[in-house]
């Protein structure tokens, strides 16, 4: 065998025809594995279409695959084989995704749900998880008992399937393996809100086999029937985890212990909101997910201990041990089991499973004496995870975990190629010092992980953390000391709690220093940069540009220049596509109003024709500290490319309207906040006013009769602002509803009437006034309550369509059946956010389109009607197949009436 040096090898490769080089690359195992992985991903993403279409490329390429060996070009057969593998993998991935999308058993709990409370018998199949003010319990259902009523007999059904039970307590009463009964629980199917940009929690739970949810106000509704009904391994792991949690609580101070539990076992139950926000804003949130850093330490430690033990055994007891079996193989095989135990202890999360599979592939190659490839292990781990949980391909955790490891693997590969052309090595001179190499390697790894995950963070969360790179350079070495010492203390504590004191204190010290690092980055200027959601084209160009520039870093000559130019061009095109949302918003000539599904509450975003944005209410604040502003409205604004709100309106002081406003005022720099004239009453309102002052927003109270211009042919008319005298026999809450703002947003011949939570008394007051109520779109008063939407009010407003903002399964029964019948009698199509998600209204002043996120039927209908108050006709295009225009005969509308005390210029309200 002739051995070539590097220059001869380069000449030999350059002398090989390009077709043969491409054929060899396509024949490699990595190319085949990537083809299978890509096919599975494509099958999961295309699971909603007919999967047999994916077999067409494979059938078309069968002649090329079965052709003669002398066929030209030489890369045709390998490419055809890769496409065939990808098509088969796509069918496999699509079939797996379809199978896990819904339960198939007729005994599943999902098929036996009723609109009534029931007693649920089941077994706890996972350790309860604490989430601030609630505990999440996963149950495997066994029996479902509905109590009998006068019109419905009692039912006792044997059922199956998993249920997510949410108990609003701060401590856990049950453990893994307990059989319990939940009394009087209302079980509901998991659902999604269908708002653009919102996290799909229904798909997240469905990926884990959960299709039903329930809630309990306290543990008083839960009765313990029997303990210890899980598997022996599961009971042992649950007991070990509880013992470790108790050990940390005893020997480590409370704030630090909560952070250690989050870092070591991904348990955020005791993690304070401040620490979590600091870790997130510092770009260190990846330390809270058990991944390669944790599993790698367990594997390396286990491998080293076994190798040391075998070396002592070989030297002291058995002289011929080395002749029998390789100690390296034995140690590699033994290292697999501690990693598996640790992954089972913390729960098989996506990042943990990925690290476990890659570690198993790494040490498995040791056992069979094969060469180890990072990319092969990563592709194998991705394939297994996707076939196990197909829906995880949509999750940010899956993409961040695999993206970071892929970026690090590429960076290390490029570093090796770069060192192959190292002038020190080629000249035989002294190499750079080891500490310089370690620093360079640490910086390169952190930079690669940061660049690889930056587009993913921007896409899913709309944030970029510029200081995360230096923060990781400081925090990762501390975590490298905190994790192994903490794991050592936890494992030793299972045997002897006193012996675990020293390693746990060392881990606590490193964790405290890590928290100090996490507190520095958020205090720096520009710690968090909020961005709009980039498009898929922007993401593709970003990764293409980074890949070309990375390849140019190791290339030379003309190839390096071409790669560098291509990378710069791709990044420049990315900037051009991503730049428009960051420029001043231009006039579009369209009014776009989106009624968002925020549950039992109100929230509407109006994009005005001149580019300004008006927000009317922002939903509720939920238990646990989350609110609709951060969870629903903000993702919608990012998806629409909106970076600033000009005006925020709080129609009245109830929490289901103002709960999300403080966050949005602070985050989006609201310039003006409009409220009614009523005095502050609730905690939400006082916080709203504090947020407005801190953000520098002007806070003004509107008065009836105001007309506020918002551009050419666009204005807001204030019809009522709390001056309505409420009846004395009403409760105070009802009085607050009567003080709601009533606004009419007008653009050309179209108008939208926002009625908030007014009741019949306010409607009569409005009818008695001289205000113009005729509107094209009506936001149904008080979520469709039976105390509003009177017949006389609808006769005057005469909307083309009405929108109900109410929560699915709300306890008030909104919209009331009587109200639904009343709108049907008036021929007004009724749309509900609970059933159809976000409902968007678009108009140019003459043509109006109503687009619900979840359509109800098929072809589109257009109706032409001449409005008496305008010279231009108004074309109404409804939802496909709806009766938005068919059921409404042309009718005379009352023309616009002048407001009392109305001026041509806007009144000064501040």
N, C-alpha and C positions, 0 to 999 in steps of 0.2 A: 504494500500500500504506500502510495506516494503522499507525503504530507506537504501541503501548500502553506506558505506564509500568507499574511493578510493581503499583501499587494497582489500575489498570484491568484488568491481567491477572488478578489475584486475583478481582476482581468477575466477570470473564468466565468464569473457571473455575467459580466458585460458581454462576453462572447456568446452566451446562450441566447437563442432567439426569444423575443418577448412572449411569443405564444406559449412556448414551453415553460417559461418562468411563471406565467399566469396559470398554466395547467397544474404545475406543482403546487402553487399556492392554493388552488381550489381543491386539490386532492388531500390536503392536510386534515387531521382530525379536528383542529380548531375551527376550520371553515365549515365542516359538517355540523359541529355542535352549535355554532352560531346560526347556521341555517335552520336547525331544528328549533332553537330558542326563538329566533325571529318568527318562525312559522307559528309557534304556540302563542306568542304575543299578538300576532295578526289575527289568529283565530279567536282569541278572547275579545279583541276590540271589535271584530266583525261578527260576533255571536248573534247579533240581532238580525242579520241578513241570512238568506238561504246559504247554508254551508256548502251545498254541492257545487256552487259556483267556484269554490276554491279548488276543485279538482280539474277545472278546465285547463289551467296552465300545465299541470302534470300530464294530462292526456295529450296536449299539443306537443309536448317535448318527448314523448315516448319514442317516436321514430329516431330522434337524435340520440337517445340513450341506447337504443337497440341497434343502431347502425354499426357498420364495420369499424374495425380498429384503425383503419387507414383513413378514416374520415378527417377532413380538414375543416376548420382549424383544430389544433389538438386540445383546446380548452372547451370544445363543444360538449363532449361527453361528461366531464366533471361538472360543468355548469348545469347541464340538464339533470344530473343526479342531485345537485344541491337544490334545484327548484322542485324536484320530485319530493325530496325530504322535507322541504319547507311546506309544500302543499299538504302532505300527510300530517305533519305536525300541526298545521293550521286546523285541519279537520279534528284532530285530537283535542287541541286547546278549545276550539269552539264547542265541541261536544261536552267537554268537561265544564265549561262555563255555563252552558245551558242546563246541565244536570244539577249544578249547585245553585242555580238562580232561584229555585223555589222547591219546597218540600214535595216529595213524590208520594208519600204514604197517605192513604185516606184517613188513617188514625191520627194524623198530625193535629196538634192543637189548633193550628191556623184554620182548619176546616170546621171547627166547632165553636167559634166565637159568637157571642150574642151581646146585645146592648143591655147587659145586666151584670150585676155583681155576682161573683162566684167564689167558692172555696177551692183553692188550688193546692193539690198535694204533689210534692216533688222532692227531688234529692239535689243537694248542692253539689255541682260537678266541677267547681273551680273555686279557689280561695276568694272570698269577698274582697272587693277593691274599694277603697275609700277615695272619694272625690270631693274634697272640701266639706260641704255640708250634707253629703249623702253617701250611702254605701250601695254599691252595685253588686248584686248577687245573681249568678247564673244558675238556673234550675233546670233539671231534666224532669219534665212533667210526667206524672203518673196517673192522676185522677183529676177530674174536673166536675164539681158539683154545683149545679144551679138550684137555688132555693125555689120552691114552688110558690106561685101566686094564684090569685083568683082566676086569672085567664091563662095561666101557663103552669103546667105540672112540673114538679121537681125532676131533675135529670142528673144521673150519676154516670159519667162517661169515662172509660179507660182511654187515655190519650198518651201521646208521645211528643217529642220535640222540646227544644230549649226555649226558655223564657228569661228575659232580662228583667229582674225585679229591682226597682230603685226605692230604697228606704231612706227617708229624710231624717237620718240620725248621724251623729259624728262618731259612732263606735259600732263595732261588729258584734252581733249576738250569736251568729251561727258560723260554722266552719265547714271545710270541705268534708263531704261524706254524710252530713246530717240530713235526715228526712224531716221535712217541715210541712206545715199547712199554713197557707196565707188566707186569712178570713176576709171575705167581702172585698176582694180585689177586682178592679175593672181592667180586664185584659183587652189590649188593642193591637191591631196589626201595625208593624213598623211602617212608617211612611216617610216620604220626603216632601219638603215644602215647595219644590219646583221654583226656586228663585235662581236667576242667572248668577253664576260664580259661587254659589253656596256649597259647603261641604255636604256630600251625599252620605248622611249617617245611616240611611237605610241600606245602602250597598255595603257599607262598612260592617254592619251587623250581619247582613246576609252572608258575607264572606266567611263569617265565623259560625254559620248555621243558626242564627237567631232571627226569627221572623215575627216574634210576639213580644210585647213589652207590657209591664204593669208597674204600679206604684203603690206604696204604703206610707202613710204619714208617720208611723213609728213602729217599733218592734212589738208594740202591744197587739198588733194584728197578726203577728207571727207566732205560732205554737211549735215547739220542738217535739217531734215524735220519737226520734231514735237517732243515736249517734253511731259513727263508725260504719257507714254503709257503702263506703267507696272501696276502691281497690287497695290492696295492701301497700303497693308502691305509692299510690297517691296519698294515702293516709300518712305514710312515713314522711313523704316530702312536705305535706302540710304541717305535720308536727315539727319537723326540723325548721321550717320557715318561721313558725310561731316562736320557737325557742330562740332563734337568732334575733327576731324582733324584740323579744323581751330582754335579751342580752344587751342589745344596743341601747335600749331604754334605760337599763340599770347602770351601765358603765360609761355612757357618753351623754353629754349635755343635750337637752331637747332640740334646739335648732340644728345643731351639728348632726345629731342622730337622724333627724328627718332627711337631711341632705345625703348622709351616708346610705340610708335605706334606698333612696332614689338612685344613687350612683351604683351601688352594689347589686341591687335586686330590682331596679326599675319600679319601685313602689313609691309613688308620689303622694301617698295619703297624708304623711306628716310634713310634706314640703310646704313651706309658707309661700304665699303669693309673691312676696317681695323677692325671695331667693329665686323662685322660678322665673320671674320677669328679668332679674339681673342675669341669670344664666342664659336666657333666651337672647336678650339684647347684646350680650357679649359673644354670641355665636358659639356658646358652649353647651347648648341643649343636647347635642349628640352624646354627651357624657351621661345623660339620664336614661339612655337606651342601652341595654346590655348588648354589646356587639363584639367586634373582633378584638378590641382592646381587652375586654374582660375574659372572653373565651380563650384568647391567645395566651393570656397569663396562666390560666388553669392548665392548658395543654403543655406549655413550656415547663411549668413547675412540675407537673406530673412526669413528664419525659425525663427531666433532670434527676428527680428523686429516684426513679426506677433505674436509670443508668448508673447512678452512684451506688445503689443497693446491689446491682448485679456486679459492678466492679469489685465491691467488697466481698461479695460471695465468691467471685472467681479467684480473688487473691488469697482468701483465708480458708475457705471450706472445700470448694470443688476446683481442683487445679485444671481439670479438662473441660470446664464449662464452655470456654470459648470454642472448643472443637465441636460441641454439640449443636449450639444454636447461637445466632448473632444477638448480642445484647441490644444492639440498635433496633432490631426488629421487635424484640420483646418490649422494649421501652415504648416504641411507637404504638404498638398494639395496646399496651396498658394505658397510654395517655388518652385513648379514645373514650374510656369509661368515665373518668372524672369530668370531661367536657360534657358528655351526655347527661350526667347527674346534675351539673350546674345549669344546663339549659332547661332541664325538667324542673329544677327548683325555682327558677325565675319565670317559668312559663315560656312556651315556644312562640315567642314573638317573631316578627319577620326578620329583624336584624339579628336576633339570637340564632334563629334557624339558619340564616345565611352564614354566619360565622361558624356554626357547628358543622355544616356541610363542607365548607372550605377547609376547616381543620381536619375533618375526617378524610377528605381527599388528600390533604398534605401528608398526614401520618399514614394513611393507607398506602400511598406511594412508597413510603419507607418500608412498610411491611412486605410488599411484593417486589421491592427493589427496582422501582421504576423512577424515571425522571419526573420532577415536580414542576407543573406549569400553573401559574396563578390564573391565567385567563381560562384554562380548561376548568379549574376548580370553580371559578366565578360563574361560568356558563352552566356548569352542572348544578350549582346551588340555585341559580335563577330558574332553571328548568323544573327542579323538584318543588320549589316554593310556588311556582305558578300552577303546576298541576295539583298541588295540595290546596291552595287558596287562589283560584283564578282572579277573583276580584281585587287582589292586592296590587295588581299592575296599575290600578288607578290611584293608589294611596301614596301620599308624600313620603311615608316612612320607607316603603319599598324602594322608591326611586332615589331617595337620599342615601340609603344604605348601600345599594348596588352602585350608584353613581360615584359616591366617594371612594369606594374600593377600586372601581374601574379607573378613576382618575389617578389614584396612588399607584396602581399597577402600571399604567402607561408611563407615569413619571419615572418610576424605577427602571423600566425598560429603556426609556430614552437616556437615562443617566448612564446605564451600562454601555449603550452605544456611543455615548459621548466620551466615556472614559477609554473606549477602544482606540480613539484618536487623540488620546492625551499626549501632549508633547513630552511631558516628563517620562511617561512610560516608553514612548518610542525612542527617546534619546538615552534611556537607561539612567536618567538622573534621579535625584531624591524626590520621593513622592510628597504631596502635601501632608501636613501633620494630621494625626488621627482626629484631634478635636476639631480641626477645621473641616474635615470631611463630615464629621457627625453633625456639626452645625449646618453645613450645607444640605446634608440629607434631610435633617429635620425641617428646615425652611422649605425645601422642595416638596416634601410630603404634605406639609400644611398648605402650601400654595396650590398644589394639585387638587387636594380635597376641597379647598375653598372655591376654586374656579369651576370644578365639576358640579358642585352643588349650588352655585350662585344662581343659574337660570331656574333651577327647580324651586328654590326658595322664593324667587320673584314670581313664579307662575302660581304657586299654591298659596302663598301667604302675603305677597305684595310688599315684601320688605327685603332690604339688603343691609348687612351689618359690616360696614367697612373696617371696623376695629377687631373683627373676629380673628383675622390672621395673626396679629401680634398677641392677642389674648390666648390663642391656641398655643403659640410658641411658649408661653409661660405656664399655661394650665395643663397641657398634656403631660409634661414631665412630673408635675405634682400628682396628676391622676395616675401616672405610671407607678407612683409610690403608694398612693392611697388605696388603689384597687387591690394589689397583691397583699398588702398588709391587712386590709380589711377582710379580704377573703380568708386569709390565714387565720385571723382572729375568729371569724365566724365558724370555720371548720373546727378549730381547736376548741371553741366554746361549746360545741355539741358534746364534747367529751369531758372537758374541765373548764367551767366558767372562769375560775381564778387564773388559769394559764392564758386566757385570751386577753387579759387586761393590757399587757404591753403592746401587742400588735394593734389592738383596737385604738389605743391612745395615739400610736404613731399614725394610724390612718386618720384619726380625728384631727391631728395637727396638720396633716397635709390637706385635709378637706377644708379646714379653717383658712389656710393660706389660699386655697383655690377660690373660696368665697370672696376673699379680699380682692383677688384678681378680677372676679366677676363684677365687683362693685366699681372698679376703676373705669372699665370701658363705657358703661352707660353714662357716666358723668362727663365724658369727653364730647366735644362738639361734633355733630354729624354721626352720633353713635348708631342711629337708626334712620335709614333712608326709605321712605315709603314710595313705592312705584305702582304703576297700574299693571294689570295682568297682561303680560306679553302674549302675542299670538304664537301659534305653533311655528309659523314661518320665521319669526324672530328667534325662537329657541333653536331651530335647525341651523340658521345662519350663525348663531353664536357658537354652537358646538363645532360647526364646520370651520369657522375661522380659528378657533382654539386648536383644533386638530392640525390644520395646515401650518400654523405657526410652530406648533410642537414638533412637527416633522421637519420643518426648516431648521430647527435648533440643532439637529443631528446630521442634517444633510450638508453637502458641500458643493461649491461651484454653481453651475447654472441651475441645477435642480433646487438648491437652497433658495436662489433668487426667485424662481418661479413659485415655489411654495410660499415664500414670504409675501410675494405680491398677491397671490390668491387668498391668503389668510387676511391680509389687510383689506382686500376688496370685499370679502365676506363680512368682516366686522363693520366696514363702512356701510354696506347694504343693510346690515342689521340696525345700525344707528338710524338710518334714514327711515326704516319701517317703524322703529320704536319711538321716533322723535315727536310725531304729531300730538300725542296726548300731553306733552310737556310744553307745548307752545300755547299762547293765549287762545282760548276757545273762540272759534269763529262763528259768525251768524249762519245758521242752517236754514232759516225760513220755515222751520217746523216746530210745532209744539209736541213734546213727547212726555206723557205722564204714565208712570209705572206704579201701579198699586201692588205693593209687595206683600207676600204672605208671611206675616210675622206672628201667626197664631191669633190668639184672642187679643187683638190690638189693631192699631192703625199705623200705616207708614206709606207715604207716597213721595216719589221723586219726580219733579217736573223740570225737564230740560227746555228752557225758553227759546224762542226763535233767535234771540240775539246772542245765545251762547251761555247765558247765566243759568244757574241751577237753583231751584227752590225745593226745599225739603219740608213736607207737611207731616209732622209727627214721626216717631221712630220706634214704635213698639214698646215692649215691656222689658223690665229687668227680672230675670228668673232667679230661683233659688240657687245658691252656689256662687253668685256674683257675676255670672254672665248676663249679657243683655242682647236684645235684638239688633242694636246699633252695630255692635262689633261682629256678631255672628251672621247677620243677614244683610243689613243695609250697606255696610262697608264692602263686603265682597261684591255686591251689585255695582257699587260705584267704581271699584277697581276694574270690573269686567267692562264697564262702559267707558273707561278711560277718564273718569272724573277725578280730579285731584283737589278741587276746592268747591266748597258750598258757599253761595252768596247769601242766602237767606234760609233760616230754620224757623219753622212755625210750630209753636206748642198750642194746639187748639184749645186745650184746657188742662187742668192740673192732675188728672188721674195718671197713675203709673203705667197703664197700658198704652199711653200716648207719649209720655215723656221719659220712659225708662232708658231708652237708648240715646237720647239727645246729648247728655253730658259727654259721652265718649266721642260722638261725632263732632261736637263743637270744638273739643280739644284737638282731635285728630285732623280735621279738615279746615281749620281756621275760619270758621263761620264769621261773616262780617256783620250780619244783623240777625237778631233773634226777636221774633214777633210773638206776643202773648195776648191773652184777653185782659180785660180790665179788672178781673177778680183778684183779690189779695192772695198771696201765697198761702197754701194750706198744708201741702204734703211735703215729706222729706225729698221726694223726687224733684219737686219744684225748686226748693231751696238749693239743692245741689245743681240744678240747671242754672240758676242765676249766678252761683259761684263760678261755675265753669264758663259762663259767658263773660264775667268780669276778668277771669284769668286769661281767657283767649283774646281779650280786647275787643269783643263784639259789642255792638250797640244794642241795648235791650230796650224795646219799645212796646207800649201797650196800644193795641188798635182800638178804634171806636167805630161804631156803626155809622155808615154814611161816607166813610173814606173811599177814595178811588185812587189807587197807587199805580201809576204808569210803570210798565216794565218793558218798554220798547215800543216800536211802531206797531200799532193795532193790537197791542197786548196790554192788559191791565188786570189788577186784582181789585174786585169790589168787596168791601167788608159789609156784609148784610146784617150781622149780629155779632156782638163782642161781649156778651155777658150782661147787657142791660135788661134782659128779659126778667121781669119780676116772677120768681118762682112761687108756686103755691105753698102755703104755710104748712100744709099737712104732709109734705114730702120730707123724706130723710135728707140729711146733709149731702150724702153722695149723689142723690138725685138732683139736688140743687146745683152741685158742681157740674153735672151734665148739662143742665139748662144754661149754664154760663159759657158754653162752648162757642168758639169762633165759627162763624159760617162765612165761607169765602167762595167767591165766584171768579174763577180764572177764565178770562175771555181772550180769544185770539181770532180775529176776523169773525166769521160766521159760526165758529164753534166755541163751546164753553164747557167748563167742568165745574160742578157744584160740590164743594167739600162741606159736609154737614156735621162732621164729628159725631158727638153723642147726644144731639138734641132730641127732645121728646115732643109729644103732641102739643104741649103748651107753647113751646118755642115755635113750632110750625104754625100754630094759629096766630102768634104774634107777628111772624114774618108775612103771613097772608094779609094781615091787617095793615101792614106797612106798605109803602109805595115802592119797595125794592123790586127789581126785575129778577124773578126766580127761574124763568125759562132757560133751560140748559140742555146741552146735547148729551152729556154724561153726568149721571148722579152717583155720588158716593153715598150709599144707603145709610140713613141715620142710625146711630147706635147699634151697629153690627147686625141690623135686621131685627131689632127687638120689637115685640108686639106693642110697645108703648109709643111707637113712632111710625113714620111712613103712612100717614092718614090719607084717605082717598082724596080729600080736598087738596092736600099738598101735592099729590101726584097729578091731579088734574091741572094744576097751574104750572108745575115744573115740566111735565110732559117730556121726559128724557127719551132719547133713542135707545139707551141701554143704561143699566144700573149695576154697580159693583158693590158686593158685600165683602167687607174685610172681617173675617171671623176665623176662629181656630177650629180645626178638625176635632171632633169629639168634645167640643166645649160644653161645660156643665150648665150653661144657660139655655141651651137649645137654639142658639142663633144659627141661621135666621129662622124666626118663628114660622110655623106652617101657615098661619093666617096672613102673615106679611107676604110670603111667597105666592099665595093665592091672590092677594090684592094686586101684586105686580102683574101676574098672569091675566087677571081681569082687565087691566089697563093696557095689555098688549106690550108690556115693557120687558124685553129680555133681561134675565137676571144672571149675573156671573158672580161666582164666589171664589175667593182666594183659597179657601180650604180645599175645594175640589179641583180647581184649575190653576193653582199656583199664581205666580205673578201675572197680572193682567195689564197689558200695555195699550195705551191709546195714542195714536199718532195722527196729526192733522196739520194741514197747511193753511187752514182757515176756510177752506172750501171742501176738501176731501178728508174724510175721517176713516181711520182703520182701527179696529179693536182686535187685539191679538192676545188671547190667553196662552200661557205656556203649555197647558194641557188642552188641546182642542177636543171638541165634543163630536164632530162629524165631518162630512166630506166636502163637496165643491163650494167654491166661493160665490157669494151673492152680492150684487151691487144694486143700490136703489137710488134713484134721482128724485129729489124733491126740492121745490123752490121755497126758500124760507122768506116770509114776508118782510123780515127786518133787514135783509141784505139783498143786494142786486145780483150777487153771484150764487149759483146753485150749490147745494151741499150734497156731495156724493158720500154715502155711507157704505163702507165695505165691512161686513161683519165677519165673525168667525166662520170658517168653512162649514157650510151646511146649516148655519143658524138662521133664525127667523128675524134677524135684526132689522131688516127692511121690509120683508114680505108681509109682516103682520100689521105694519103701521100704514094706514091710509093717510094721504096728504090732509093735513088739518091746519086751520088757521091758528097761528100762535100770537100771543100778545107781544107787541113790540116792546123794545126796551124803554122802561120808565126811568125818568131822571131821579137820581138820589136826592134825598133831602140834604140840604147844606153841602151839596157836592160842588167842588171847584174843579176848574180845568187843570190846575197844578196839584201835585201831591201835597197833602197836608203834612206838616211837620209833627212827627209823633214822638220825637226824642227830646 
